[in-house]
Amino acid sequence: MQELNDWKDFGVEGHFQAKNPWYPYHEFLRDNMALIAGALPSETVVMNSLTANIHFMLVSFYKPTTKRFKIICEGSAFPSDQYALQTQVKFHGFNPDNAIIELHPRTGEHTIRHEDILETISKHKDELVLVF
């Protein structure tokens, strides 16, 4: 509620005037996020929305070739995450129907099994460029 009230009271000025100013969030969240990510603080930043960050990561890491262009992802990913994958695949001239391999839990289960992920990676290893 504090953040919502600060947004109501300060609007964009909450970046500097809120009780917990928003502008330096990336600084005071960095060390704990590095622990979560298993990275160094100098390798970590908290920013944007998840979908925007997915686009940034795909621009950086999705480097398809004519031979290796496929992405493995969970089939029930958030719709905007799916759109980010589709957008990048199309941008590089590939068809999402062929380039995106969706994994789903087995019938009656709620999570994807580790062995199913490994099997899918192995099956597509010669065409795979990214596991999302």
N, CA, C and O atoms as a MOPAC input file, in Angstrom:
PM7 MOZYME 1SCF
protein

 N      0.82100 1    -1.19200 1     0.00000 1
 C      0.00000 1     0.00000 1     0.00000 1
 C      0.86600 1     1.25600 1     0.00000 1
 O      0.49800 1     2.28400 1    -0.56900 1
 N      2.03700 1     1.14700 1     0.65900 1
 C      2.93100 1     2.30600 1     0.70300 1
 C      3.26700 1     2.79300 1    -0.70700 1
 O      3.21700 1     3.99100 1    -0.98800 1
 N      3.61200 1     1.84800 1    -1.59100 1
 C      4.00500 1     2.23900 1    -2.95100 1
 C      2.81900 1     2.83100 1    -3.70500 1
 O      2.97600 1     3.80800 1    -4.43600 1
 N      1.63400 1     2.24600 1    -3.53200 1
 C      0.44500 1     2.77800 1    -4.20200 1
 C      0.10400 1     4.17900 1    -3.69400 1
 O     -0.24800 1     5.06300 1    -4.47600 1
 N      0.21000 1     4.37100 1    -2.38900 1
 C     -0.05000 1     5.70500 1    -1.84200 1
 C      0.97900 1     6.71100 1    -2.32900 1
 O      0.63600 1     7.85100 1    -2.64500 1
 N      2.24000 1     6.29500 1    -2.39100 1
 C      3.27100 1     7.19700 1    -2.90500 1
 C      3.02300 1     7.52400 1    -4.37700 1
 O      3.25300 1     8.65300 1    -4.81000 1
 N      2.55300 1     6.54000 1    -5.14700 1
 C      2.23400 1     6.81900 1    -6.54900 1
 C      1.08800 1     7.83700 1    -6.62400 1
 O      1.12000 1     8.76400 1    -7.43300 1
 N      0.07300 1     7.64600 1    -5.76300 1
 C     -1.06100 1     8.57000 1    -5.72700 1
 C     -0.59600 1     9.98100 1    -5.34900 1
 O     -1.02700 1    10.96200 1    -5.95500 1
 N      0.28000 1    10.08100 1    -4.35100 1
 C      0.70400 1    11.37800 1    -3.84100 1
 C      1.77200 1    12.05800 1    -4.70200 1
 O      1.77300 1    13.28200 1    -4.83900 1
 N      2.67400 1    11.27200 1    -5.27700 1
 C      3.83400 1    11.85800 1    -5.94900 1
 C      3.86200 1    11.63200 1    -7.46400 1
 O      4.57100 1    12.33700 1    -8.18200 1
 N      3.09600 1    10.65500 1    -7.95200 1
 C      3.19200 1    10.33500 1    -9.37200 1
 C      4.62500 1     9.98400 1    -9.72400 1
 O      5.30900 1     9.29200 1    -8.97000 1
 N      5.07400 1    10.46100 1   -10.86500 1
 C      6.41900 1    10.12400 1   -11.33000 1
 C      7.50000 1    10.64400 1   -10.38200 1
 O      8.61100 1    10.11600 1   -10.36600 1
 N      7.18900 1    11.66000 1    -9.60200 1
 C      8.17700 1    12.19700 1    -8.64900 1
 C      8.49100 1    11.20000 1    -7.52400 1
 O      9.44200 1    11.38700 1    -6.76500 1
 N      7.67900 1    10.14000 1    -7.43100 1
 C      7.97400 1     9.09200 1    -6.45800 1
 C      9.33300 1     8.44800 1    -6.68500 1
 O      9.89700 1     7.83600 1    -5.77900 1
 N      9.85500 1     8.58800 1    -7.89800 1
 C     11.20100 1     8.07500 1    -8.15900 1
 C     12.21100 1     8.68300 1    -7.19700 1
 O     13.22600 1     8.06000 1    -6.88700 1
 N     11.94000 1     9.89700 1    -6.72100 1
 C     12.88600 1    10.57800 1    -5.82800 1
 C     12.26500 1    10.96400 1    -4.48700 1
 O     12.98500 1    11.08900 1    -3.49600 1
 N     10.93200 1    11.15900 1    -4.43200 1
 C     10.29400 1    11.69800 1    -3.23900 1
 C      9.50300 1    10.66800 1    -2.42400 1
 O      9.06800 1    10.98400 1    -1.31700 1
 N      9.30800 1     9.47600 1    -2.92500 1
 C      8.54300 1     8.46100 1    -2.19600 1
 C      9.25600 1     8.07600 1    -0.90400 1
 O     10.44500 1     8.34800 1    -0.73700 1
 N      8.53400 1     7.45400 1    -0.00800 1
 C      9.15600 1     6.99000 1     1.23600 1
 C     10.34100 1     6.08100 1     0.91800 1
 O     11.39200 1     6.17600 1     1.55300 1
 N     10.16700 1     5.20700 1    -0.06000 1
 C     11.24400 1     4.34300 1    -0.56300 1
 C     11.45300 1     4.72200 1    -2.02600 1
 O     10.88800 1     4.07400 1    -2.90700 1
 N     12.24900 1     5.75500 1    -2.30900 1
 C     12.37000 1     6.24300 1    -3.69200 1
 C     12.64300 1     5.10900 1    -4.68600 1
 O     13.44300 1     4.21100 1    -4.42300 1
 N     11.96300 1     5.17500 1    -5.82500 1
 C     12.02000 1     4.08800 1    -6.80500 1
 C     13.27500 1     4.12700 1    -7.65500 1
 O     13.74300 1     3.08600 1    -8.11700 1
 N     13.81500 1     5.29300 1    -7.86300 1
 C     14.95500 1     5.41800 1    -8.77600 1
 C     16.11200 1     4.48100 1    -8.42500 1
 O     16.65700 1     3.86100 1    -9.33800 1
 N     16.51900 1     4.33700 1    -7.16800 1
 C     17.66300 1     3.46500 1    -6.86200 1
 C     17.31300 1     2.01300 1    -6.54700 1
 O     18.15500 1     1.28700 1    -6.02000 1
 N     16.07600 1     1.56500 1    -6.86000 1
 C     15.72300 1     0.17100 1    -6.58400 1
 C     16.76500 1    -0.79300 1    -7.13000 1
 O     17.13400 1    -1.76100 1    -6.46500 1
 N     17.22900 1    -0.53100 1    -8.32300 1
 C     18.18800 1    -1.44100 1    -8.94600 1
 C     19.45600 1    -1.56900 1    -8.11000 1
 O     20.13700 1    -2.59200 1    -8.18500 1
 N     19.78500 1    -0.56900 1    -7.32600 1
 C     20.99000 1    -0.62800 1    -6.48600 1
 C     20.75700 1    -1.44900 1    -5.22300 1
 O     21.56200 1    -2.32100 1    -4.89500 1
 N     19.65900 1    -1.17600 1    -4.50700 1
 C     19.49600 1    -1.90100 1    -3.25300 1
 C     18.88800 1    -3.28500 1    -3.42000 1
 O     18.86100 1    -4.05100 1    -2.45700 1
 N     18.40200 1    -3.63500 1    -4.60300 1
 C     17.93400 1    -4.99800 1    -4.86800 1
 C     19.02800 1    -5.88100 1    -5.47500 1
 O     18.88100 1    -7.10300 1    -5.52200 1
 N     20.10900 1    -5.27800 1    -5.93300 1
 C     21.15100 1    -5.98200 1    -6.69200 1
 C     21.79200 1    -7.13500 1    -5.91900 1
 O     21.87300 1    -8.24400 1    -6.44800 1
 N     22.24500 1    -6.91400 1    -4.69900 1
 C     22.98900 1    -7.95700 1    -3.97900 1
 C     22.12700 1    -9.19100 1    -3.69300 1
 O     22.57300 1   -10.32200 1    -3.88600 1
 N     20.89700 1    -8.96700 1    -3.23500 1
 C     20.01700 1   -10.11000 1    -2.97500 1
 C     19.62700 1   -10.82200 1    -4.26200 1
 O     19.51500 1   -12.04700 1    -4.28200 1
 N     19.41800 1   -10.06500 1    -5.34100 1
 C     19.07400 1   -10.68700 1    -6.61800 1
 C     20.25500 1   -11.50400 1    -7.14100 1
 O     20.05800 1   -12.55800 1    -7.74600 1
 N     21.46500 1   -11.03000 1    -6.91600 1
 C     22.64500 1   -11.78600 1    -7.33700 1
 C     22.68500 1   -13.13800 1    -6.63300 1
 O     23.02500 1   -14.14600 1    -7.25200 1
 N     22.34000 1   -13.17100 1    -5.34900 1
 C     22.29100 1   -14.44600 1    -4.62400 1
 C     21.24900 1   -15.37700 1    -5.23200 1
 O     21.50200 1   -16.56900 1    -5.40600 1
 N     20.08600 1   -14.83600 1    -5.55200 1
 C     19.02100 1   -15.65100 1    -6.15200 1
 C     19.45600 1   -16.18100 1    -7.51000 1
 O     19.20700 1   -17.34200 1    -7.83400 1
 N     20.10400 1   -15.33500 1    -8.30400 1
 C     20.49800 1   -15.70700 1    -9.66300 1
 C     21.78700 1   -16.52000 1    -9.70800 1
 O     22.13200 1   -17.07700 1   -10.75000 1
 N     22.50000 1   -16.59300 1    -8.58800 1
 C     23.79100 1   -17.29600 1    -8.59100 1
 C     24.83100 1   -16.53000 1    -9.38700 1
 O     25.67700 1   -17.12500 1   -10.05400 1
 N     24.76400 1   -15.21800 1    -9.31600 1
 C     25.67200 1   -14.36600 1   -10.07900 1
 C     26.37100 1   -13.38900 1    -9.13600 1
 O     26.03300 1   -13.29900 1    -7.95500 1
 N     27.33000 1   -12.67400 1    -9.66200 1
 C     27.98500 1   -11.61200 1    -8.91300 1
 C     27.11200 1   -10.35900 1    -8.95200 1
 O     26.38900 1   -10.14200 1    -9.92500 1
 N     27.17200 1    -9.53300 1    -7.91000 1
 C     26.39600 1    -8.29000 1    -7.95700 1
 C     26.71200 1    -7.44600 1    -9.19300 1
 O     25.82100 1    -6.78700 1    -9.73000 1
 N     27.93600 1    -7.45500 1    -9.64000 1
 C     28.30500 1    -6.66400 1   -10.82300 1
 C     27.70000 1    -7.23500 1   -12.11200 1
 O     27.72500 1    -6.57600 1   -13.15200 1
 N     27.16100 1    -8.45000 1   -12.04700 1
 C     26.54200 1    -9.09200 1   -13.21000 1
 C     25.01500 1    -9.02000 1   -13.16700 1
 O     24.33800 1    -9.59900 1   -14.01700 1
 N     24.47900 1    -8.31100 1   -12.18000 1
 C     23.04900 1    -8.36500 1   -11.90400 1
 C     22.43800 1    -6.97300 1   -11.89500 1
 O     23.02900 1    -6.01900 1   -11.38800 1
 N     21.24800 1    -6.87500 1   -12.46300 1
 C     20.47100 1    -5.64300 1   -12.37700 1
 C     18.98600 1    -6.02100 1   -12.36600 1
 O     18.57500 1    -6.96400 1   -13.04200 1
 N     18.20200 1    -5.29000 1   -11.60700 1
 C     16.75400 1    -5.47300 1   -11.57300 1
 C     16.15500 1    -4.28100 1   -12.30400 1
 O     16.37600 1    -3.13100 1   -11.92300 1
 N     15.39500 1    -4.56500 1   -13.35800 1
 C     14.85800 1    -3.47200 1   -14.15800 1
 C     13.64800 1    -3.91000 1   -14.96600 1
 O     13.44200 1    -5.10500 1   -15.18000 1
 N     12.85900 1    -2.96700 1   -15.40900 1
 C     11.76400 1    -3.15600 1   -16.34900 1
 C     10.74200 1    -4.18000 1   -15.89500 1
 O     10.72500 1    -4.59800 1   -14.73700 1
 N      9.89900 1    -4.57100 1   -16.82100 1
 C      8.94100 1    -5.64100 1   -16.57900 1
 C      9.57600 1    -6.94900 1   -17.03500 1
 O     10.55400 1    -6.94200 1   -17.78300 1
 N      9.03500 1    -8.04000 1   -16.59700 1
 C      9.57900 1    -9.34000 1   -16.97900 1
 C      9.56900 1    -9.50700 1   -18.49500 1
 O     10.55500 1    -9.96900 1   -19.06900 1
 N      8.47800 1    -9.14000 1   -19.14400 1
 C      8.39500 1    -9.32400 1   -20.59200 1
 C      9.41100 1    -8.45900 1   -21.32000 1
 O     10.02400 1    -8.91500 1   -22.28400 1
 N      9.60300 1    -7.21600 1   -20.87800 1
 C     10.63000 1    -6.36700 1   -21.50100 1
 C     12.00500 1    -6.99200 1   -21.31600 1
 O     12.81600 1    -6.99900 1   -22.24100 1
 N     12.26700 1    -7.51500 1   -20.12800 1
 C     13.56500 1    -8.15300 1   -19.88200 1
 C     13.74500 1    -9.40200 1   -20.73600 1
 O     14.85500 1    -9.69500 1   -21.17900 1
 N     12.66300 1   -10.13800 1   -20.96800 1
 C     12.75200 1   -11.31400 1   -21.84500 1
 C     13.14300 1   -10.87800 1   -23.25000 1
 O     13.98500 1   -11.51000 1   -23.88800 1
 N     12.54000 1    -9.80700 1   -23.73000 1
 C     12.92500 1    -9.29300 1   -25.05700 1
 C     14.40800 1    -8.92700 1   -25.08000 1
 O     15.12100 1    -9.28500 1   -26.01800 1
 N     14.87000 1    -8.22200 1   -24.06400 1
 C     16.29200 1    -7.83600 1   -24.01000 1
 C     17.19800 1    -9.06300 1   -23.99000 1
 O     18.22400 1    -9.09800 1   -24.66900 1
 N     16.81100 1   -10.06200 1   -23.21000 1
 C     17.63500 1   -11.28000 1   -23.14100 1
 C     17.63600 1   -12.00900 1   -24.48200 1
 O     18.67400 1   -12.51100 1   -24.91100 1
 N     16.48900 1   -12.07000 1   -25.14100 1
 C     16.42800 1   -12.74300 1   -26.43400 1
 C     17.25600 1   -12.00600 1   -27.47900 1
 O     17.93500 1   -12.63700 1   -28.28900 1
 N     17.20700 1   -10.69100 1   -27.46700 1
 C     18.03300 1    -9.91700 1   -28.39600 1
 C     19.51000 1   -10.23900 1   -28.16800 1
 O     20.29100 1   -10.31000 1   -29.11700 1
 N     19.88200 1   -10.43200 1   -26.91500 1
 C     21.28100 1   -10.71600 1   -26.57400 1
 C     21.68300 1   -12.16400 1   -26.83000 1
 O     22.80200 1   -12.42100 1   -27.27400 1
 N     20.78800 1   -13.11300 1   -26.55800 1
 C     21.19300 1   -14.51100 1   -26.53800 1
 C     20.59100 1   -15.38700 1   -27.63500 1
 O     21.12100 1   -16.46500 1   -27.90400 1
 N     19.52000 1   -14.96900 1   -28.26800 1
 C     18.92800 1   -15.77900 1   -29.33500 1
 C     19.61800 1   -15.40700 1   -30.64000 1
 O     19.26900 1   -14.41800 1   -31.28500 1
 N     20.59000 1   -16.20500 1   -31.01300 1
 C     21.39100 1   -15.98500 1   -32.21900 1
 C     21.22400 1   -17.19000 1   -33.14000 1
 O     22.13400 1   -18.01100 1   -33.25900 1
 N     20.07500 1   -17.30100 1   -33.78800 1
 C     19.80000 1   -18.48800 1   -34.60100 1
 C     20.61700 1   -18.51300 1   -35.89000 1
 O     21.03600 1   -17.48200 1   -36.41600 1
 N     20.82100 1   -19.71700 1   -36.36500 1
 C     21.41600 1   -19.93800 1   -37.68300 1
 C     20.41600 1   -20.77900 1   -38.47700 1
 O     19.39300 1   -21.19600 1   -37.93500 1
 N     20.70100 1   -21.02900 1   -39.73800 1
 C     19.78100 1   -21.85000 1   -40.52800 1
 C     19.69300 1   -23.26800 1   -39.97600 1
 O     18.68300 1   -23.94400 1   -40.16400 1
 N     20.74500 1   -23.72200 1   -39.29600 1
 C     20.74400 1   -25.06400 1   -38.72300 1
 C     20.22400 1   -25.07000 1   -37.28000 1
 O     19.45900 1   -25.95700 1   -36.90200 1
 N     20.62900 1   -24.10500 1   -36.49200 1
 C     20.24200 1   -24.03100 1   -35.07100 1
 C     19.35900 1   -22.81000 1   -34.85300 1
 O     19.84500 1   -21.68000 1   -34.81000 1
 N     18.05500 1   -23.04800 1   -34.71600 1
 C     17.11600 1   -21.93400 1   -34.58500 1
 C     15.99100 1   -22.21400 1   -33.60400 1
 O     15.15200 1   -21.34500 1   -33.36800 1
 N     15.95700 1   -23.41200 1   -33.02800 1
 C     14.82700 1   -23.80300 1   -32.18600 1
 C     15.01000 1   -23.36600 1   -30.72800 1
 O     16.11800 1   -23.28300 1   -30.19900 1
 N     13.85800 1   -23.09300 1   -30.11500 1
 C     13.78100 1   -22.71000 1   -28.71000 1
 C     12.87700 1   -23.70300 1   -28.00200 1
 O     11.79200 1   -24.01600 1   -28.49300 1
 N     13.30800 1   -24.19100 1   -26.87000 1
 C     12.45100 1   -25.02200 1   -26.02100 1
 C     11.92800 1   -24.12800 1   -24.90100 1
 O     12.68800 1   -23.39500 1   -24.26800 1
 N     10.60500 1   -24.20200 1   -24.66600 1
 C     10.00500 1   -23.41900 1   -23.57900 1
 C      8.84300 1   -24.19600 1   -22.97600 1
 O      8.36800 1   -25.17900 1   -23.54500 1
 N      8.40400 1   -23.74200 1   -21.83000 1
 C      7.23700 1   -24.37200 1   -21.22500 1
 C      5.99200 1   -23.95000 1   -21.99600 1
 O      5.86000 1   -22.79100 1   -22.39000 1
 N      5.09600 1   -24.88200 1   -22.20500 1
 C      3.90700 1   -24.61800 1   -22.99800 1
 C      2.90200 1   -23.72500 1   -22.31500 1
 O      2.07600 1   -23.10500 1   -22.98400 1
 N      2.94900 1   -23.64500 1   -21.01800 1
 C      1.97600 1   -22.81500 1   -20.30300 1
 C      2.60500 1   -21.52400 1   -19.80500 1
 O      2.17500 1   -20.97500 1   -18.79000 1
 N      3.62100 1   -21.03500 1   -20.51200 1
 C      4.25000 1   -19.78000 1   -20.12200 1
 C      3.23500 1   -18.64200 1   -20.22400 1
 O      2.23800 1   -18.74300 1   -20.93900 1
 N      3.50200 1   -17.58200 1   -19.51300 1
 C      2.63600 1   -16.40700 1   -19.54700 1
 C      2.49000 1   -15.94200 1   -20.99500 1
 O      3.48100 1   -15.92700 1   -21.72500 1
 N      1.28700 1   -15.56100 1   -21.43300 1
 C      1.08800 1   -15.21400 1   -22.84600 1
 C      2.06100 1   -14.17000 1   -23.38500 1
 O      2.52500 1   -14.29800 1   -24.51800 1
 N      2.38100 1   -13.14400 1   -22.60300 1
 C      3.30900 1   -12.13700 1   -23.12900 1
 C      4.71500 1   -12.71500 1   -23.29900 1
 O      5.46800 1   -12.25400 1   -24.15600 1
 N      5.07600 1   -13.71400 1   -22.49700 1
 C      6.36900 1   -14.39100 1   -22.69000 1
 C      6.36300 1   -15.15000 1   -24.01600 1
 O      7.34600 1   -15.13700 1   -24.75700 1
 N      5.24600 1   -15.80500 1   -24.29900 1
 C      5.11100 1   -16.51700 1   -25.57100 1
 C      5.20800 1   -15.53700 1   -26.74000 1
 O      5.85500 1   -15.82800 1   -27.74600 1
 N      4.56900 1   -14.37900 1   -26.60600 1
 C      4.62700 1   -13.37500 1   -27.67100 1
 C      6.05900 1   -12.88300 1   -27.87900 1
 O      6.48000 1   -12.64800 1   -29.01200 1
 N      6.80100 1   -12.73000 1   -26.78900 1
 C      8.20100 1   -12.29600 1   -26.90500 1
 C      8.99900 1   -13.33000 1   -27.69600 1
 O      9.78300 1   -12.96600 1   -28.57300 1
 N      8.80800 1   -14.60200 1   -27.39900 1
 C      9.49800 1   -15.65600 1   -28.14400 1
 C      9.09200 1   -15.62500 1   -29.61700 1
 O      9.94700 1   -15.66500 1   -30.50200 1
 N      7.79900 1   -15.55400 1   -29.87200 1
 C      7.30600 1   -15.53900 1   -31.25000 1
 C      7.84900 1   -14.33400 1   -32.01900 1
 O      8.24100 1   -14.45700 1   -33.17900 1
 N      7.87000 1   -13.18400 1   -31.37200 1
 C      8.36100 1   -11.96600 1   -32.02000 1
 C      9.81300 1   -12.11400 1   -32.43600 1
 O     10.17900 1   -11.75800 1   -33.55600 1
 N     10.64000 1   -12.63700 1   -31.54400 1
 C     12.05900 1   -12.79200 1   -31.85800 1
 C     12.27000 1   -13.82500 1   -32.96500 1
 O     13.09300 1   -13.62500 1   -33.85900 1
 N     11.53400 1   -14.91300 1   -32.90100 1
 C     11.64700 1   -15.94800 1   -33.93400 1
 C     11.27700 1   -15.36300 1   -35.29900 1
 O     11.99200 1   -15.56400 1   -36.28100 1
 N     10.16600 1   -14.64500 1   -35.35200 1
 C      9.73200 1   -14.02900 1   -36.61400 1
 C     10.73000 1   -12.97700 1   -37.09300 1
 O     11.00600 1   -12.87700 1   -38.28800 1
 N     11.26700 1   -12.19600 1   -36.16000 1
 C     12.24100 1   -11.16000 1   -36.51500 1
 C     13.43700 1   -11.76500 1   -37.24100 1
 O     14.00500 1   -11.14700 1   -38.14100 1
 N     13.81000 1   -12.96900 1   -36.84600 1
 C     14.95600 1   -13.65000 1   -37.45600 1
 C     14.55500 1   -14.48000 1   -38.68300 1
 O     15.38200 1   -15.19400 1   -39.25000 1
 N     13.27900 1   -14.38400 1   -39.09100 1
 C     12.84600 1   -15.02300 1   -40.32200 1
 C     12.40900 1   -16.47200 1   -40.18700 1
 O     12.33900 1   -17.19000 1   -41.18400 1
 N     12.11700 1   -16.91000 1   -38.97600 1
 C     11.68900 1   -18.28700 1   -38.75900 1
 C     10.20900 1   -18.32800 1   -38.40500 1
 O      9.62700 1   -17.32900 1   -37.98300 1
 N      9.61200 1   -19.50600 1   -38.58600 1
 C      8.21700 1   -19.72600 1   -38.27500 1
 C      8.10200 1   -20.23600 1   -36.83900 1
 O      8.69000 1   -21.26600 1   -36.51000 1
 N      7.35800 1   -19.53900 1   -35.97800 1
 C      7.21800 1   -19.99900 1   -34.60100 1
 C      6.69300 1   -21.42800 1   -34.47800 1
 O      7.04400 1   -22.14200 1   -33.53900 1
 N      5.84500 1   -21.84700 1   -35.43300 1
 C      5.30800 1   -23.20900 1   -35.37600 1
 C      6.41400 1   -24.25900 1   -35.48800 1
 O      6.28400 1   -25.35600 1   -34.94500 1
 N      7.49100 1   -23.93000 1   -36.18300 1
 C      8.61500 1   -24.85800 1   -36.33700 1
 C      9.74600 1   -24.58700 1   -35.36000 1
 O     10.49500 1   -25.49600 1   -35.00400 1
 N      9.87000 1   -23.34300 1   -34.92900 1
 C     11.03400 1   -22.95200 1   -34.13700 1
 C     10.82100 1   -23.06600 1   -32.63400 1
 O     11.78900 1   -23.22900 1   -31.89100 1
 N      9.58300 1   -22.98400 1   -32.17100 1
 C      9.31100 1   -23.02200 1   -30.73100 1
 C      8.75400 1   -24.38700 1   -30.35200 1
 O      7.71000 1   -24.80500 1   -30.85200 1
 N      9.44900 1   -25.06200 1   -29.47900 1
 C      9.04600 1   -26.38400 1   -28.99500 1
 C      8.50700 1   -26.20000 1   -27.58100 1
 O      9.25400 1   -25.85500 1   -26.66500 1
 N      7.22200 1   -26.43100 1   -27.41000 1
 C      6.59700 1   -26.24900 1   -26.10500 1
 C      6.55700 1   -27.56300 1   -25.33400 1
 O      6.13100 1   -28.59600 1   -25.85200 1
 N      7.00200 1   -27.50100 1   -24.10200 1
 C      6.93400 1   -28.65300 1   -23.20400 1
 C      5.76000 1   -28.48200 1   -22.25000 1
 O      5.52900 1   -27.39200 1   -21.72700 1
 N      5.03700 1   -29.54500 1   -22.03300 1
 C      3.89500 1   -29.52800 1   -21.11700 1
 C      4.07700 1   -30.63800 1   -20.08400 1
 O      4.76200 1   -31.62600 1   -20.34800 1
 N      3.47300 1   -30.48100 1   -18.92100 1
 C      3.48700 1   -31.58800 1   -17.95500 1
 C      2.76000 1   -32.79400 1   -18.54700 1
 O      1.91200 1   -32.65900 1   -19.42900 1
 N      3.10400 1   -33.94700 1   -18.05100 1
 C      2.40000 1   -35.15500 1   -18.46700 1
 C      0.94200 1   -35.07900 1   -18.01500 1
 O      0.61000 1   -34.36100 1   -17.07200 1
 N      0.09300 1   -35.81800 1   -18.69000 1
 C     -1.33100 1   -35.83700 1   -18.35800 1
 C     -1.51100 1   -36.15500 1   -16.87700 1
 O     -0.95100 1   -37.12400 1   -16.36400 1
 N     -2.29500 1   -35.32900 1   -16.20700 1
 C     -2.57700 1   -35.52000 1   -14.79600 1
 C     -1.52600 1   -34.94100 1   -13.86300 1
 O     -1.67700 1   -35.01300 1   -12.64400 1
 N     -0.45900 1   -34.36600 1   -14.41700 1
 C      0.59700 1   -33.77000 1   -13.60000 1
 C      0.59300 1   -32.25100 1   -13.78300 1
 O     -0.00100 1   -31.73100 1   -14.72700 1
 N      1.26300 1   -31.55300 1   -12.86900 1
 C      1.24200 1   -30.09000 1   -12.89000 1
 C      2.59100 1   -29.46500 1   -13.20700 1
 O      2.66400 1   -28.26500 1   -13.46900 1
 N      3.64600 1   -30.24400 1   -13.18900 1
 C      4.97700 1   -29.71400 1   -13.49900 1
 C      5.64100 1   -30.58900 1   -14.55700 1
 O      5.33700 1   -31.77400 1   -14.70000 1
 N      6.54600 1   -29.97200 1   -15.28300 1
 C      7.28300 1   -30.69900 1   -16.31100 1
 C      8.39200 1   -31.48800 1   -15.62600 1
 O      9.12900 1   -30.95200 1   -14.79800 1
 N      8.49900 1   -32.73800 1   -15.97200 1
 C      9.53100 1   -33.58600 1   -15.36500 1
 C     10.91400 1   -33.26300 1   -15.93100 1
 O     11.07500 1   -32.97100 1   -17.11600 1
 N     11.88100 1   -33.32700 1   -15.06000 1
 C     13.27800 1   -33.07600 1   -15.43300 1
 C     13.70300 1   -33.97000 1   -16.59500 1
 O     14.34300 1   -33.50600 1   -17.53800 1
 N     13.35000 1   -35.23600 1   -16.52400 1
 C     13.75700 1   -36.16800 1   -17.58300 1
 C     13.09900 1   -35.82900 1   -18.92600 1
 O     13.67500 1   -36.10100 1   -19.98000 1
 N     11.89500 1   -35.23700 1   -18.89500 1
 C     11.23700 1   -34.83100 1   -20.14100 1
 C     11.95700 1   -33.64000 1   -20.77800 1
 O     12.04700 1   -33.54200 1   -22.00200 1
 N     12.46300 1   -32.74800 1   -19.94600 1
 C     13.24900 1   -31.61500 1   -20.45500 1
 C     14.52400 1   -32.13600 1   -21.10800 1
 O     14.86000 1   -31.74900 1   -22.22700 1
 N     15.22900 1   -33.01200 1   -20.40500 1
 C     16.48100 1   -33.55300 1   -20.94500 1
 C     16.24800 1   -34.34900 1   -22.23100 1
 O     17.04100 1   -34.26700 1   -23.16900 1
 N     15.17300 1   -35.10900 1   -22.26800 1
 C     14.84700 1   -35.88400 1   -23.47600 1
 C     14.57600 1   -34.95700 1   -24.66200 1
 O     15.01700 1   -35.23000 1   -25.77800 1
 N     13.85500 1   -33.87000 1   -24.42100 1
 C     13.54500 1   -32.92000 1   -25.49200 1
 C     14.81000 1   -32.21500 1   -25.97300 1
 O     14.98700 1   -32.00900 1   -27.17300 1
 N     15.67700 1   -31.85000 1   -25.05400 1
 C     16.95900 1   -31.24200 1   -25.43600 1
 C     17.74500 1   -32.21100 1   -26.30900 1
 O     18.26500 1   -31.82400 1   -27.35600 1
 N     17.83300 1   -33.45500 1   -25.88800 1
 C     18.57400 1   -34.46100 1   -26.63900 1
 C     17.97500 1   -34.68000 1   -28.02400 1
 O     18.70100 1   -34.79300 1   -29.01100 1
 N     16.65900 1   -34.74000 1   -28.08900 1
 C     15.96400 1   -34.98800 1   -29.35800 1
 C     16.22800 1   -33.86800 1   -30.37400 1
 O     16.32100 1   -34.13400 1   -31.57200 1
 N     16.34900 1   -32.63400 1   -29.91200 1
 C     16.48200 1   -31.48300 1   -30.81200 1
 C     17.87300 1   -30.85200 1   -30.75500 1
 O     18.05800 1   -29.72700 1   -31.22000 1
 N     18.83800 1   -31.55300 1   -30.19900 1
 C     20.15200 1   -30.95400 1   -29.92400 1
 C     20.83700 1   -30.36900 1   -31.15300 1
 O     21.58600 1   -29.40000 1   -31.02100 1
 N     20.61300 1   -30.90900 1   -32.32100 1
 C     21.28400 1   -30.40300 1   -33.51800 1
 C     20.61300 1   -29.14800 1   -34.09200 1
 O     21.19300 1   -28.45800 1   -34.93000 1
 N     19.40900 1   -28.86300 1   -33.64300 1
 C     18.68000 1   -27.68000 1   -34.14000 1
 C     18.42500 1   -26.64700 1   -33.03900 1
 O     17.89700 1   -25.56700 1   -33.30400 1
 N     18.79700 1   -26.98100 1   -31.82300 1
 C     18.49100 1   -26.16600 1   -30.66200 1
 C     19.49500 1   -25.03800 1   -30.48600 1
 O     20.70400 1   -25.23500 1   -30.60600 1
 N     18.96700 1   -23.84300 1   -30.19700 1
 C     19.83300 1   -22.69700 1   -29.93500 1
 C     19.56900 1   -22.10300 1   -28.53900 1
 O     20.41900 1   -21.39800 1   -27.99500 1
 N     18.38700 1   -22.39100 1   -27.96000 1
 C     18.05100 1   -21.76300 1   -26.68500 1
 C     17.05300 1   -22.61500 1   -25.90200 1
 O     16.11300 1   -23.16800 1   -26.47300 1
 N     17.26700 1   -22.71400 1   -24.60300 1
 C     16.29100 1   -23.31200 1   -23.70500 1
 C     15.79900 1   -22.19300 1   -22.81400 1
 O     16.57100 1   -21.56700 1   -22.08800 1
 N     14.50100 1   -21.95300 1   -22.88100 1
 C     13.90200 1   -20.83300 1   -22.15300 1
 C     13.08100 1   -21.38800 1   -21.00400 1
 O     12.48100 1   -20.62300 1   -20.24800 1

